[in-house]
Amino acid sequence: MRIVFLGTPDFGVPALEKIMQRHSVVGVVCQPDKAGARGKSVFCAVKKFALQHGLPLFQFEKISRDGVETLRSLCPDIMITAAYGQILSQEVIDIAPHGIINIHGSLLPKLRGAAPIQYAVLQGLEQTGVTILNTVRKVDAGEIILQKTLDVLPYETFGELYARMAQLGAEAVVEALNLIESGKAVYISQDEEQATFCGKITAEQEQIDWNRPVFEVVNLVRALCPSPAAWTLCNGKRLKIFSLLPCEGHFEGKAGEVVFRGKKELCVMCADGAAKVLELQEENSRRMDVASFLNGHKVNVGDVFGE
């Protein structure tokens, strides 16, 4: 089939790679370049892949305003989105005979919205997956074509799960394309009563609230690793934390208090127990393990994070 692929971050790259092995990719669309350090443009992962493989590339400031005629001229049989990043008008949706299908990182109707993989980790889910669905004007509300499940590994971070989900999405979308091409695809309506939603992670969510239970604090750190990273204050400086585990044993203290400090171990009190810090980064410094951090910083039992 003739395919136009719309995606921006690296989540879409495995899917694009698999699709081009089996179908004719007549166009790749991604978000406009961002300004980086010293005014240099930063290319997204999908753009880099398209350029490396000589795929026709398009970047529209507003696709529904600027891209309709260009997309029509490509005569796609179907279009595919994977974390593209723009809302599509009905005019765009109607261009291809088979419409648009989307690779979504959750088992819909659960976790509709912008950050389903992060929220799967944040909520401590033990299982998630990807959904291939047809695109309609209502966000992530189209009919389901295919779903694949994936177990979330114990203490797996967002970054680790994201990479596995990208690969699963690639497998799923190729399978869905085969069903559509052969006329065997079955489109199943979502149960609106079961729908849940997740927006983008906000700046306020990034700060650790040590008054929360241990499992919530640990899951927040997992969900924000490697970026943007959860943070707290330590001696007046912002401290990013990339890895936490629940501490074994009983500890008492107020929220955020350092309740144990060894040469290679640091435990901080939460609402119902302590969490062990494993990896962190002080502002204007490098990311390091807790032993390296403690070797060069004065952190003592009784100090309070977050103040």
N, C-alpha and C positions, 0 to 999 in steps of 0.2 A: 504493500500500500504506500501511497504518497503521504508523508507525515511532516507536519510542522510541530516542532518541539518547543515548548515555552518553559524555561526554568532559569534560575539565577544562581543559587548556592550549590555547593558540592553534593547536596542530597540528590540532585537530578543527574549527575554525571554517570553513575553506573547504569541508570535506565537508558540514557541517550546512547551509551556505548553498546548496550545489548540491542537496542532498537535498530541502530544503523547496520548491524550485522545481518538483519533479517528483512529490513524494509528500506525504502528510499526516503531519506530525510531531505526534504526539499527546502527546508528553512529552519533555523534556530533563532529563537527570540529570547532576549534576556533584558534585564533592567539596564538603564544607562550607567556608564562608569561613575564611580565615586572618586572624589578628590582625596588623595592620600597625602603623605608627608611631602613637604616642599613642593606642593602643587602638582605632583605627579598623579596621573589617573591610575586607579586600581581596577584591574579587570576581575570580574567574578569568575568562579570556577567553570561555569558552563561556557562562558565566552572563550576562556583559555582552551577548553577542549575543542570547541567548534573551530577555532583558528588553527589549532594543531592538526586537525583532520580535514581542513579545507571545506567545511560545511558553510553554506550561505548563512550569513549572520545579520540579524536586524535588532536594533535597539530603539524603542519608541518611548518618548517622554510620557505620552499617554496613548496606550495602544488603541483604545476605543475611539480616539479622536484622529490619531495619525497613522494607524496601521491597517485599517480595514481594506483599502484598495490594494495595498501591497500583499496582504495575506490572500486576498481573492485571486490575485495574479499568479500565485503559486499553485493554485488548483489542488489543495490537499484533499485526500479522502477522509482524513481525521486529524485532529490536533490533540496534543497531549500536554498537560501542565504538571509541573513538579516544583512546588515552592517558587512560582514565578514572581509573585509579589504585586500584581495589579488586579483590580476588579475588572472583569470582562463584561462588555455590554452584550445585549441579546444579538445585536448585529454581528459581533465577532463570533459568538456561539453558533450562529446559524450558517457560517461560511462553508464549513465542510459537511458533506453528505452524512457522515457518521458523527457529526458534532464534535464535542471536546470531551475527553476523559481525563480525570485527575488522579494522581497518586497521592493519597492522604495517609499520614503517619499515625493512624489509630484505627480501632475497630468501630467504625461508625455504626450507630449514631452517637456513640460516646466520643467525647473530646473533639467536637467540631471547633474549628478556629485555627489561630496562627501558630500555636506552640504545643501541639499534641504530644510530641515526644518528651519535651521537658515536663509537661504535666503528668505524664505517665510515671515518670520518676518521682516527681514532687509528691504525688499521691501514694507512692509506695506500691504501685500495681505490680503483681507478679507475672502478668501476661498482658501483652498488647499485640499490635500487628499493623498491617497496612490494608487499606481499602482502595480498590479501583472503582470509581464511580463516574457517571456521566455528569457533566457540568450544567447547572442551572443557575439562575440569577440569585437564588438564596444560597448563602455560603454553606458549602459541604452538605447540601440537602438533596442532592441528586440520587438517582436510583443506583443501587449497588450492583456491580457486575461480578466482582471477585473480591474475596478477602483471604488473607493469609495471617496466621497467628505466629507469635514469637514470645518465648519466655524471657522475662527480664531477669538477668542474672543477679545473684545477691551482691548488693553494694555496687552494681554497675553504674557508671556515670552517664550523664546525658550524651557526652561525646562518644563514648563507647557504644551505647545503644543506637545513636544516630547513624553511625557507620554501618552497623548490622541491618538497620531498618532500610538504609539506602539500597543495600544489596537485595534485600527481600522485595522492595518496591520494584526493582529492575526485573526480577523474576516474575512478579505478579503482572506487571504491565505487558510484558511480552506474551504471557499466557492469555491475558484479556484480549490483546490484539488478534491472536490466533482464533479465539472464539468469535470475535466480531467479524473477522474476515470470512470465516467459514459459515456464518449465519447461525451459530450455535449459542451465542451469548444470551443469557437470561437476565433481565433487568428487574431488580427487586426493590420495591419502595421501602424507605426507612420508616421505622416506628417513631413518630415525632414525640411521643410520650417518654421515650427512653433517651432522648437527646440531651447531651450535656455540652457545655461550651468552655473554651479556654482562650483567653486573649493573650497578647504578648506579655512577657515578663516585664514588670515595671521596675523602675529604679528603687522604689520603696521596698519591693520584695527582696532585693539583693542584700539588704542589711540583715544580719542574723539577729533574731530575737531569742536570747538565751532563756527567756521565760517560757518557751515552748517545750513540749516533751522531747526527749532525746531523738526518737525516731523521726520527728518532724524536722528537727535541726539537721540531722544526718541527711535526710532526703532533700532538703533545700540545697545543701552543699553539693550533693550528687547531681541535682537537676541543673545547677549553674556551672558545672565543671565541663569543659575548660573555660567557657566564656558565657556570661560576663564575670563569673565567679562571685560567690557569696563573700561578704566581708564583715568585719567587726572593727572596733577601735581597740588599740593596745598602746597604752602610754601616750594617748593623744594622736596616734598615727593610724591610718587605715591599714588593715591587715587582711589580705585576701586569703581565704581558706579553700583549698581544693580537695581535701580528703579528710573525712572524720569517720570514726567508728564508735559504737557504744562501748563504754568502759565496763569491764567486769568488776564486780565487787560493789560495796555500799559506800557512798560518799554523801556528805552533807555540806551545805554552803548555800550562799545566795546565787541567783542566776548570774552567770558570767564569771563567777569566781574561779580562779585557778585552785583546784583542790589537790592536785598532785603535780610535782615537777621533779623529773629525774634527768639524767644526762641525755636520754634519748626518748623521753616520754613526757607528754603534757596533757593533763586532763582538765576540762572546763565544765562547770556545773550547769545543767539545764534544769527544767522544772521537776523532773522525776528521776534524775540520775546524771551521770557525767558522760561527756563525750571526749574521746581521745583524738587529738589533732595529729595528723600524719604528714600533711604537706601544705605549705603556706607561702605567702609572698608579702613582704613589707613594701610599702610604696617606695618607688625609686630604687628597688632592689630586684633580685632575680628570684624565681620560684625555686624552693628548696625543701628538702625533707626536714622534719621537726628537729632531728639531732643537729643538723647544720645550723638551723635557726637558733636553737638554745645555746649553742657553742659561742655565738656572738652577740646574744641579747640577754639583758637582765630581766628575766621573768620569774617571779617568785610566788609561792603559795600565798594566797590572800589577795593577790592582784586581781582586778576585776576587768574582764573584757567588756567592751561596749560602753564604757564610761570615758 
